[in-house]
Amino acid sequence: MWSGALSSSKLIFFSKLYQRNFCSEVFVSRLSYYTTEDELKNTFLRFGKIKEVRLARDEKTQRLKGFGFVRFESDTAAEKAVKGMDKRIIQGRLIFVEMAKSKPE
């Protein structure tokens, strides 16, 4: 018969199993090489307050790589941005927007 008590290993398993992975950052790909951080920020502002916008650049040439990240203050805003902006045309280019994945540890 089950006593209702959980061992610490079972508790850790269940907490990881039911833990939701919250993310407030989106990855934006296929951007124009002429996109500025201000333009990207203004495009995504309608979904919520933005903490940071980063465009990827080549280390040697400092030229844009055509992708970037937008970090919102809330995960809800990030989810709205993915739904509202994925597969939209911006500056003549079809862009893709998805939740950013964390770097492997």
GROMACS elastic network, one bead per residue, 0.5 to 0.9 nm:
[ bonds ]
;  ai    aj funct       b0    kb
    2     5     6  0.78898   500
    3     6     6  0.85111   500
    6     9     6  0.80669   500
    6    10     6  0.60318   500
    6    11     6  0.60483   500
    7    10     6  0.53016   500
    7    11     6  0.62024   500
    7    12     6  0.87448   500
    8    12     6  0.62013   500
    8    13     6  0.86327   500
    9    12     6  0.52085   500
    9    13     6  0.62826   500
    9    14     6  0.87706   500
   10    13     6  0.50114   500
   10    14     6  0.61954   500
   10    15     6  0.85685   500
   11    14     6  0.52029   500
   11    15     6  0.60968   500
   11    16     6  0.86053   500
   12    15     6  0.51421   500
   12    16     6  0.61829   500
   12    17     6  0.84727   500
   13    16     6  0.53026   500
   13    17     6  0.60389   500
   13    18     6  0.87186   500
   14    18     6  0.61382   500
   14    19     6  0.82397   500
   15    18     6  0.54101   500
   15    19     6  0.57375   500
   16    19     6  0.50428   500
   16    20     6  0.83971   500
   17    20     6  0.84392   500
   22    75     6  0.62168   500
   23    26     6  0.80736   500
   23    71     6  0.88537   500
   23    74     6  0.80066   500
   23    75     6  0.53266   500
   23    76     6  0.87925   500
   23    78     6  0.75011   500
   23    79     6  0.86576   500
   23    99     6  0.70635   500
   23   100     6  0.73278   500
   23   101     6  0.83021   500
   23   102     6  0.88157   500
   24    70     6  0.84327   500
   24    71     6  0.57204   500
   24    72     6  0.52585   500
   24    73     6  0.65606   500
   24    74     6  0.53544   500
   24    76     6  0.74124   500
   24    77     6  0.72841   500
   24    78     6  0.52517   500
   24    79     6  0.78968   500
   24    99     6  0.78818   500
   24   100     6  0.82135   500
   25    69     6  0.67047   500
   25    70     6  0.55789   500
   25    72     6  0.60205   500
   25    73     6  0.87815   500
   25    74     6  0.86720   500
   25    75     6  0.74497   500
   25    78     6  0.60828   500
   25    79     6  0.89760   500
   25    98     6  0.88339   500
   25    99     6  0.62363   500
   25   100     6  0.55068   500
   25   101     6  0.84664   500
   26    68     6  0.84768   500
   26    69     6  0.56141   500
   26    70     6  0.53578   500
   26    71     6  0.64210   500
   26    72     6  0.82265   500
   26    78     6  0.61807   500
   26    79     6  0.83014   500
   26    81     6  0.78232   500
   26    82     6  0.72165   500
   26    97     6  0.65694   500
   26    98     6  0.55612   500
   26   101     6  0.84103   500
   27    67     6  0.74537   500
   27    68     6  0.60183   500
   27    70     6  0.67761   500
   27    71     6  0.89838   500
   27    82     6  0.89438   500
   27    96     6  0.80713   500
   27    97     6  0.56673   500
   27    98     6  0.53739   500
   27    99     6  0.58974   500
   27   101     6  0.81178   500
   28    31     6  0.71784   500
   28    66     6  0.85982   500
   28    67     6  0.55184   500
   28    68     6  0.52886   500
   28    69     6  0.59142   500
   28    70     6  0.76692   500
   28    86     6  0.84481   500
   28    95     6  0.68750   500
   28    96     6  0.57228   500
   28    98     6  0.67642   500
   28    99     6  0.88150   500
   28   100     6  0.86090   500
   29    66     6  0.63123   500
   29    68     6  0.66158   500
   29    69     6  0.87633   500
   29    94     6  0.89796   500
   29    95     6  0.57634   500
   29    96     6  0.52448   500
   29    97     6  0.65553   500
   29    98     6  0.87286   500
   30    33     6  0.87701   500
   30    65     6  0.88440   500
   30    66     6  0.53819   500
   30    67     6  0.59643   500
   30    93     6  0.70016   500
   30    94     6  0.67987   500
   30    95     6  0.50455   500
   30    96     6  0.66216   500
   31    34     6  0.81862   500
   31    35     6  0.67568   500
   31    65     6  0.83245   500
   31    67     6  0.55531   500
   31    68     6  0.79344   500
   31    90     6  0.76774   500
   31    91     6  0.81710   500
   31    93     6  0.67577   500
   31    94     6  0.79248   500
   31    95     6  0.61159   500
   31    96     6  0.85330   500
   32    35     6  0.53998   500
   32    64     6  0.85902   500
   32    65     6  0.88670   500
   32    66     6  0.58407   500
   32    67     6  0.83969   500
   32    90     6  0.80788   500
   32    91     6  0.67218   500
   32    92     6  0.80178   500
   32    93     6  0.66594   500
   32    95     6  0.89416   500
   33    36     6  0.85969   500
   33    63     6  0.77702   500
   33    64     6  0.54921   500
   33    65     6  0.67667   500
   33    66     6  0.53819   500
   33    67     6  0.86303   500
   34    64     6  0.76467   500
   34    66     6  0.86006   500
   34    91     6  0.89454   500
   35    38     6  0.83873   500
   35    39     6  0.64391   500
   35    40     6  0.69440   500
   35    55     6  0.86341   500
   35    64     6  0.83724   500
   35    66     6  0.82345   500
   35    91     6  0.80776   500
   36    39     6  0.51858   500
   36    40     6  0.63155   500
   36    41     6  0.85916   500
   36    55     6  0.78900   500
   37    40     6  0.51248   500
   37    41     6  0.60434   500
   37    42     6  0.85721   500
   37    53     6  0.61214   500
   37    54     6  0.67237   500
   37    55     6  0.66412   500
   37    68     6  0.88950   500
   38    41     6  0.50191   500
   38    42     6  0.60718   500
   38    43     6  0.85287   500
   38    53     6  0.82209   500
   39    42     6  0.51513   500
   39    43     6  0.61412   500
   39    44     6  0.87897   500
   40    43     6  0.50995   500
   40    44     6  0.64215   500
   40    45     6  0.86556   500
   40    53     6  0.74410   500
   40    55     6  0.89628   500
   40    68     6  0.88726   500
   40    70     6  0.81127   500
   41    44     6  0.53324   500
   41    45     6  0.59429   500
   41    50     6  0.74171   500
   41    52     6  0.83194   500
   41    53     6  0.64521   500
   41    70     6  0.74896   500
   42    45     6  0.52344   500
   42    46     6  0.78400   500
   43    46     6  0.72587   500
   43    90     6  0.87932   500
   44    47     6  0.59373   500
   44    48     6  0.76300   500
   44    49     6  0.89065   500
   44    50     6  0.80778   500
   44    70     6  0.79630   500
   44    81     6  0.67911   500
   44    85     6  0.81839   500
   45    48     6  0.55886   500
   45    49     6  0.63185   500
   45    50     6  0.66868   500
   46    49     6  0.81484   500
   46    81     6  0.84761   500
   47    50     6  0.87740   500
   47    72     6  0.86829   500
   47    76     6  0.87744   500
   47    77     6  0.53064   500
   47    78     6  0.73893   500
   47    79     6  0.88134   500
   47    80     6  0.60966   500
   47    81     6  0.57016   500
   47    84     6  0.82806   500
   48    72     6  0.67097   500
   48    73     6  0.73910   500
   48    74     6  0.77166   500
   48    76     6  0.84620   500
   48    77     6  0.51302   500
   48    78     6  0.79115   500
   48    80     6  0.85707   500
   48    81     6  0.84655   500
   49    71     6  0.88990   500
   49    72     6  0.58112   500
   49    73     6  0.57246   500
   49    74     6  0.78717   500
   49    77     6  0.77071   500
   50    53     6  0.76282   500
   50    70     6  0.71805   500
   50    71     6  0.59079   500
   50    73     6  0.58261   500
   50    74     6  0.86632   500
   50    77     6  0.88577   500
   51    70     6  0.78509   500
   51    71     6  0.55011   500
   51    72     6  0.53301   500
   51    73     6  0.58515   500
   52    69     6  0.80430   500
   52    70     6  0.59605   500
   52    71     6  0.51064   500
   52    72     6  0.71144   500
   53    68     6  0.74415   500
   53    69     6  0.57623   500
   53    71     6  0.63340   500
   53    72     6  0.89381   500
   54    67     6  0.88086   500
   54    68     6  0.54333   500
   54    69     6  0.51787   500
   54    70     6  0.65841   500
   54    71     6  0.85869   500
   55    64     6  0.69148   500
   55    65     6  0.77818   500
   55    66     6  0.77351   500
   55    67     6  0.61540   500
   55    69     6  0.64773   500
   55    70     6  0.88451   500
   56    62     6  0.88054   500
   56    63     6  0.84626   500
   56    64     6  0.58888   500
   56    65     6  0.55769   500
   56    66     6  0.71379   500
   56    67     6  0.59346   500
   56    68     6  0.54628   500
   56    69     6  0.82251   500
   57    60     6  0.86330   500
   57    61     6  0.78758   500
   57    62     6  0.51090   500
   57    63     6  0.52937   500
   57    65     6  0.53731   500
   57    66     6  0.83123   500
   57    67     6  0.87223   500
   58    61     6  0.55645   500
   58    63     6  0.54194   500
   58    64     6  0.63884   500
   58    65     6  0.64594   500
   59    62     6  0.55803   500
   59    63     6  0.81355   500
   60    63     6  0.82566   500
   61    64     6  0.87559   500
   62    65     6  0.88821   500
   64    67     6  0.77130   500
   65    68     6  0.83275   500
   69   100     6  0.76212   500
   70    78     6  0.83073   500
   70   100     6  0.89635   500
   71    74     6  0.84693   500
   71    78     6  0.75394   500
   72    75     6  0.69765   500
   72    76     6  0.86851   500
   72    77     6  0.63495   500
   72    78     6  0.60558   500
   73    76     6  0.87650   500
   73    77     6  0.74465   500
   73    78     6  0.84431   500
   74    77     6  0.54386   500
   74    78     6  0.66873   500
   74    79     6  0.89451   500
   75    78     6  0.50120   500
   75    79     6  0.62268   500
   75    80     6  0.86713   500
   76    79     6  0.51211   500
   76    80     6  0.62717   500
   76    81     6  0.86583   500
   77    80     6  0.50683   500
   77    81     6  0.61763   500
   77    82     6  0.87648   500
   78    81     6  0.50249   500
   78    82     6  0.63546   500
   78    83     6  0.87730   500
   78    98     6  0.88730   500
   78    99     6  0.73091   500
   79    82     6  0.52251   500
   79    83     6  0.63792   500
   79    84     6  0.85813   500
   79    98     6  0.85419   500
   79    99     6  0.74496   500
   80    83     6  0.51521   500
   80    84     6  0.59020   500
   80    85     6  0.83358   500
   81    84     6  0.50204   500
   81    85     6  0.56380   500
   81    86     6  0.77596   500
   81    97     6  0.77264   500
   81    98     6  0.85888   500
   82    85     6  0.54964   500
   82    86     6  0.54674   500
   82    96     6  0.84951   500
   82    97     6  0.53465   500
   82    98     6  0.55280   500
   82    99     6  0.69818   500
   83    86     6  0.61074   500
   83    97     6  0.82686   500
   83    98     6  0.86489   500
   84    87     6  0.88091   500
   84    88     6  0.82644   500
   84    97     6  0.89693   500
   85    88     6  0.55152   500
   85    89     6  0.86405   500
   85    95     6  0.78707   500
   85    96     6  0.74991   500
   85    97     6  0.63241   500
   86    89     6  0.89903   500
   86    94     6  0.86468   500
   86    95     6  0.64816   500
   86    98     6  0.71121   500
   87    94     6  0.57889   500
   87    95     6  0.53165   500
   87    96     6  0.51396   500
   87    97     6  0.72382   500
   88    93     6  0.79862   500
   88    94     6  0.55028   500
   88    95     6  0.56914   500
   88    96     6  0.73417   500
   88    97     6  0.88863   500
   89    92     6  0.57846   500
   89    93     6  0.50572   500
   89    95     6  0.60888   500
   90    93     6  0.52985   500
   90    94     6  0.64433   500
   90    95     6  0.67591   500
   91    94     6  0.85141   500
   97   100     6  0.88299   500
   98   101     6  0.88376   500
  101   104     6  0.88510   500
  102   105     6  0.86705   500
